[in-house]
Amino acid sequence: MPCMLADSHSDACSWLYLSRLAAMKEYAFMVALGEHGLPVPYAVAHNRHCVLMTMVDAVPLVQVCLY
């Protein structure tokens, strides 16, 4: 998929543009998963490359042990 902000001589995209797309996707997925009853943080809004969400009262995954 070509980047809309890349110049004609390069295949590179702006990292800010790509992070904005990622934030839009993350927001859309969080809203969709929340509507289907999955336990995800409530997505409040997204702007530029940030997603604002509620805090989750849980343990960080790095602290989870399988055995």
N, CA, C and O atoms as a GROMACS GRO file, in nm:
protein
  268
    1MET      N    1   0.084  -0.118   0.000
    1MET     CA    2   0.000   0.000   0.000
    1MET      C    3   0.088   0.124   0.000
    1MET      O    4   0.169   0.141   0.091
    2PRO      N    5   0.074   0.209  -0.099
    2PRO     CA    6   0.158   0.329  -0.103
    2PRO      C    7   0.118   0.429   0.003
    2PRO      O    8   0.000   0.442   0.039
    3CYS      N    9   0.215   0.499   0.051
    3CYS     CA   10   0.191   0.601   0.153
    3CYS      C   11   0.150   0.731   0.085
    3CYS      O   12   0.213   0.773  -0.012
    4MET      N   13   0.047   0.794   0.136
    4MET     CA   14  -0.002   0.918   0.074
    4MET      C   15   0.093   1.035   0.099
    4MET      O   16   0.090   1.133   0.025
    5LEU      N   17   0.175   1.026   0.201
    5LEU     CA   18   0.265   1.137   0.234
    5LEU      C   19   0.407   1.116   0.184
    5LEU      O   20   0.492   1.203   0.203
    6ALA      N   21   0.435   1.003   0.120
    6ALA     CA   22   0.570   0.976   0.072
    6ALA      C   23   0.592   1.051  -0.059
    6ALA      O   24   0.500   1.070  -0.138
    7ASP      N   25   0.716   1.093  -0.080
    7ASP     CA   26   0.744   1.158  -0.208
    7ASP      C   27   0.757   1.052  -0.317
    7ASP      O   28   0.762   0.932  -0.288
    8SER      N   29   0.762   1.094  -0.442
    8SER     CA   30   0.759   1.000  -0.554
    8SER      C   31   0.888   0.921  -0.569
    8SER      O   32   0.892   0.821  -0.642
    9HIS      N   33   0.994   0.964  -0.503
    9HIS     CA   34   1.124   0.897  -0.517
    9HIS      C   35   1.156   0.804  -0.401
    9HIS      O   36   1.265   0.748  -0.395
   10SER      N   37   1.063   0.786  -0.311
   10SER     CA   38   1.092   0.709  -0.191
   10SER      C   39   0.975   0.617  -0.158
   10SER      O   40   0.860   0.647  -0.189
   11ASP      N   41   1.007   0.505  -0.095
   11ASP     CA   42   0.904   0.413  -0.048
   11ASP      C   43   0.875   0.435   0.100
   11ASP      O   44   0.794   0.363   0.159
   12ALA      N   45   0.939   0.532   0.161
   12ALA     CA   46   0.925   0.554   0.305
   12ALA      C   47   0.802   0.639   0.334
   12ALA      O   48   0.761   0.723   0.254
   13CYS      N   49   0.744   0.615   0.451
   13CYS     CA   50   0.631   0.694   0.499
   13CYS      C   51   0.673   0.766   0.626
   13CYS      O   52   0.767   0.726   0.694
   14SER      N   53   0.602   0.872   0.656
   14SER     CA   54   0.628   0.946   0.778
   14SER      C   55   0.589   0.860   0.898
   14SER      O   56   0.482   0.800   0.899
   15TRP      N   57   0.674   0.853   0.998
   15TRP     CA   58   0.643   0.774   1.118
   15TRP      C   59   0.523   0.833   1.192
   15TRP      O   60   0.448   0.759   1.256
   16LEU      N   61   0.504   0.965   1.184
   16LEU     CA   62   0.391   1.027   1.249
   16LEU      C   63   0.260   0.988   1.181
   16LEU      O   64   0.159   0.966   1.248
   17TYR      N   65   0.262   0.982   1.047
   17TYR     CA   66   0.143   0.939   0.973
   17TYR      C   67   0.110   0.794   1.004
   17TYR      O   68  -0.006   0.759   1.025
   18LEU      N   69   0.212   0.708   1.007
   18LEU     CA   70   0.189   0.566   1.037
   18LEU      C   71   0.141   0.546   1.180
   18LEU      O   72   0.056   0.459   1.203
   19SER      N   73   0.192   0.622   1.275
   19SER     CA   74   0.146   0.608   1.413
   19SER      C   75   0.004   0.663   1.428
   19SER      O   76  -0.071   0.614   1.513
   20ARG      N   77  -0.035   0.762   1.348
   20ARG     CA   78  -0.173   0.812   1.350
   20ARG      C   79  -0.267   0.703   1.298
   20ARG      O   80  -0.375   0.683   1.354
   21LEU      N   81  -0.228   0.634   1.191
   21LEU     CA   82  -0.309   0.523   1.140
   21LEU      C   83  -0.322   0.412   1.243
   21LEU      O   84  -0.430   0.355   1.260
   22ALA      N   85  -0.213   0.381   1.312
   22ALA     CA   86  -0.216   0.277   1.415
   22ALA      C   87  -0.309   0.317   1.530
   22ALA      O   88  -0.382   0.232   1.581
   23ALA      N   89  -0.308   0.443   1.570
   23ALA     CA   90  -0.396   0.489   1.678
   23ALA      C   91  -0.542   0.483   1.636
   23ALA      O   92  -0.628   0.447   1.716
   24MET      N   93  -0.571   0.516   1.510
   24MET     CA   94  -0.708   0.507   1.461
   24MET      C   95  -0.757   0.363   1.461
   24MET      O   96  -0.872   0.335   1.497
   25LYS      N   97  -0.670   0.270   1.420
   25LYS     CA   98  -0.707   0.129   1.420
   25LYS      C   99  -0.726   0.076   1.561
   25LYS      O  100  -0.822   0.004   1.588
   26GLU      N  101  -0.635   0.113   1.652
   26GLU     CA  102  -0.646   0.068   1.789
   26GLU      C  103  -0.776   0.117   1.852
   26GLU      O  104  -0.844   0.042   1.922
   27TYR      N  105  -0.810   0.243   1.827
   27TYR     CA  106  -0.935   0.299   1.880
   27TYR      C  107  -1.055   0.223   1.824
   27TYR      O  108  -1.145   0.186   1.900
   28ALA      N  109  -1.057   0.199   1.695
   28ALA     CA  110  -1.170   0.129   1.632
   28ALA      C  111  -1.184  -0.013   1.687
   28ALA      O  112  -1.296  -0.058   1.713
   29PHE      N  113  -1.073  -0.084   1.704
   29PHE     CA  114  -1.078  -0.220   1.758
   29PHE      C  115  -1.125  -0.221   1.903
   29PHE      O  116  -1.204  -0.308   1.942
   30MET      N  117  -1.077  -0.126   1.983
   30MET     CA  118  -1.118  -0.122   2.123
   30MET      C  119  -1.268  -0.093   2.135
   30MET      O  120  -1.335  -0.152   2.220
   31VAL      N  121  -1.319  -0.005   2.052
   31VAL     CA  122  -1.462   0.024   2.054
   31VAL      C  123  -1.541  -0.099   2.013
   31VAL      O  124  -1.639  -0.135   2.077
   32ALA      N  125  -1.498  -0.164   1.904
   32ALA     CA  126  -1.570  -0.282   1.855
   32ALA      C  127  -1.566  -0.396   1.956
   32ALA      O  128  -1.669  -0.461   1.979
   33LEU      N  129  -1.451  -0.422   2.016
   33LEU     CA  130  -1.440  -0.530   2.114
   33LEU      C  131  -1.523  -0.500   2.239
   33LEU      O  132  -1.584  -0.589   2.296
   34GLY      N  133  -1.525  -0.373   2.280
   34GLY     CA  134  -1.604  -0.334   2.396
   34GLY      C  135  -1.753  -0.349   2.370
   34GLY      O  136  -1.828  -0.387   2.460
   35GLU      N  137  -1.797  -0.320   2.248
   35GLU     CA  138  -1.938  -0.335   2.212
   35GLU      C  139  -1.983  -0.481   2.213
   35GLU      O  140  -2.101  -0.511   2.231
   36HIS      N  141  -1.886  -0.571   2.193
   36HIS     CA  142  -1.918  -0.714   2.194
   36HIS      C  143  -1.899  -0.777   2.332
   36HIS      O  144  -1.905  -0.899   2.346
   37GLY      N  145  -1.875  -0.695   2.432
   37GLY     CA  146  -1.870  -0.744   2.570
   37GLY      C  147  -1.735  -0.795   2.617
   37GLY      O  148  -1.727  -0.854   2.724
   38LEU      N  149  -1.631  -0.774   2.542
   38LEU     CA  150  -1.498  -0.817   2.586
   38LEU      C  151  -1.439  -0.716   2.684
   38LEU      O  152  -1.466  -0.596   2.674
   39PRO      N  153  -1.360  -0.764   2.779
   39PRO     CA  154  -1.306  -0.674   2.883
   39PRO      C  155  -1.186  -0.593   2.833
   39PRO      O  156  -1.071  -0.629   2.858
   40VAL      N  157  -1.213  -0.486   2.765
   40VAL     CA  158  -1.108  -0.396   2.716
   40VAL      C  159  -1.129  -0.259   2.782
   40VAL      O  160  -1.240  -0.229   2.825
   41PRO      N  161  -1.026  -0.177   2.790
   41PRO     CA  162  -1.045  -0.042   2.843
   41PRO      C  163  -1.143   0.036   2.755
   41PRO      O  164  -1.150   0.014   2.634
   42TYR      N  165  -1.218   0.125   2.817
   42TYR     CA  166  -1.311   0.208   2.741
   42TYR      C  167  -1.232   0.313   2.664
   42TYR      O  168  -1.160   0.394   2.723
   43ALA      N  169  -1.246   0.310   2.531
   43ALA     CA  170  -1.177   0.407   2.446
   43ALA      C  171  -1.255   0.538   2.445
   43ALA      O  172  -1.367   0.542   2.395
   44VAL      N  173  -1.197   0.642   2.500
   44VAL     CA  174  -1.265   0.771   2.512
   44VAL      C  175  -1.256   0.848   2.381
   44VAL      O  176  -1.357   0.895   2.329
   45ALA      N  177  -1.134   0.862   2.327
   45ALA     CA  178  -1.114   0.940   2.205
   45ALA      C  179  -0.977   0.908   2.147
   45ALA      O  180  -0.893   0.846   2.211
   46HIS      N  181  -0.956   0.952   2.024
   46HIS     CA  182  -0.822   0.947   1.964
   46HIS      C  183  -0.796   1.078   1.892
   46HIS      O  184  -0.888   1.138   1.836
   47ASN      N  185  -0.671   1.121   1.893
   47ASN     CA  186  -0.631   1.245   1.829
   47ASN      C  187  -0.486   1.231   1.788
   47ASN      O  188  -0.400   1.196   1.869
   48ARG      N  189  -0.459   1.259   1.664
   48ARG     CA  190  -0.327   1.244   1.605
   48ARG      C  191  -0.276   1.102   1.628
   48ARG      O  192  -0.332   1.008   1.572
   49HIS      N  193  -0.172   1.084   1.709
   49HIS     CA  194  -0.116   0.949   1.728
   49HIS      C  195  -0.140   0.896   1.869
   49HIS      O  196  -0.067   0.807   1.914
   50CYS      N  197  -0.240   0.948   1.939
   50CYS     CA  198  -0.268   0.905   2.076
   50CYS      C  199  -0.410   0.850   2.089
   50CYS      O  200  -0.501   0.891   2.018
   51VAL      N  201  -0.425   0.755   2.183
   51VAL     CA  202  -0.555   0.702   2.216
   51VAL      C  203  -0.577   0.726   2.365
   51VAL      O  204  -0.493   0.687   2.448
   52LEU      N  205  -0.688   0.789   2.399
   52LEU     CA  206  -0.723   0.812   2.538
   52LEU      C  207  -0.818   0.702   2.582
   52LEU      O  208  -0.923   0.680   2.520
   53MET      N  209  -0.781   0.632   2.690
   53MET     CA  210  -0.863   0.520   2.738
   53MET      C  211  -0.866   0.519   2.890
   53MET      O  212  -0.787   0.586   2.956
   54THR      N  213  -0.960   0.442   2.944
   54THR     CA  214  -0.970   0.431   3.089
   54THR      C  215  -0.859   0.341   3.142
   54THR      O  216  -0.797   0.265   3.068
   55MET      N  217  -0.834   0.353   3.272
   55MET     CA  218  -0.733   0.272   3.339
   55MET      C  219  -0.790   0.134   3.370
   55MET      O  220  -0.907   0.122   3.408
   56VAL      N  221  -0.709   0.032   3.355
   56VAL     CA  222  -0.751  -0.105   3.385
   56VAL      C  223  -0.686  -0.147   3.516
   56VAL      O  224  -0.564  -0.134   3.532
   57ASP      N  225  -0.764  -0.196   3.607
   57ASP     CA  226  -0.713  -0.244   3.735
   57ASP      C  227  -0.670  -0.389   3.716
   57ASP      O  228  -0.750  -0.481   3.733
   58ALA      N  229  -0.544  -0.409   3.682
   58ALA     CA  230  -0.493  -0.543   3.652
   58ALA      C  231  -0.343  -0.549   3.678
   58ALA      O  232  -0.280  -0.450   3.717
   59VAL      N  233  -0.287  -0.667   3.656
   59VAL     CA  234  -0.144  -0.691   3.673
   59VAL      C  235  -0.076  -0.677   3.536
   59VAL      O  236  -0.129  -0.728   3.438
   60PRO      N  237   0.039  -0.609   3.527
   60PRO     CA  238   0.111  -0.602   3.400
   60PRO      C  239   0.148  -0.744   3.352
   60PRO      O  240   0.178  -0.832   3.432
   61LEU      N  241   0.145  -0.762   3.222
   61LEU     CA  242   0.172  -0.895   3.165
   61LEU      C  243   0.313  -0.946   3.197
   61LEU      O  244   0.336  -1.066   3.203
   62VAL      N  245   0.405  -0.855   3.218
   62VAL     CA  246   0.541  -0.897   3.251
   62VAL      C  247   0.546  -0.969   3.385
   62VAL      O  248   0.640  -1.045   3.411
   63GLN      N  249   0.447  -0.947   3.471
   63GLN     CA  250   0.443  -1.009   3.602
   63GLN      C  251   0.362  -1.139   3.603
   63GLN      O  252   0.353  -1.203   3.707
   64VAL      N  253   0.304  -1.179   3.492
   64VAL     CA  254   0.224  -1.301   3.485
   64VAL      C  255   0.317  -1.419   3.463
   64VAL      O  256   0.404  -1.416   3.376
   65CYS      N  257   0.297  -1.523   3.543
   65CYS     CA  258   0.378  -1.644   3.533
   65CYS      C  259   0.287  -1.761   3.494
   65CYS      O  260   0.178  -1.775   3.548
   66LEU      N  261   0.332  -1.843   3.399
   66LEU     CA  262   0.250  -1.953   3.351
   66LEU      C  263   0.257  -2.075   3.443
   66LEU      O  264   0.170  -2.162   3.433
   67TYR      N  265   0.354  -2.084   3.530
   67TYR     CA  266   0.366  -2.200   3.618
   67TYR      C  267   0.387  -2.162   3.760
   67TYR      O  268   0.399  -2.249   3.846
   0.00000   0.00000   0.00000
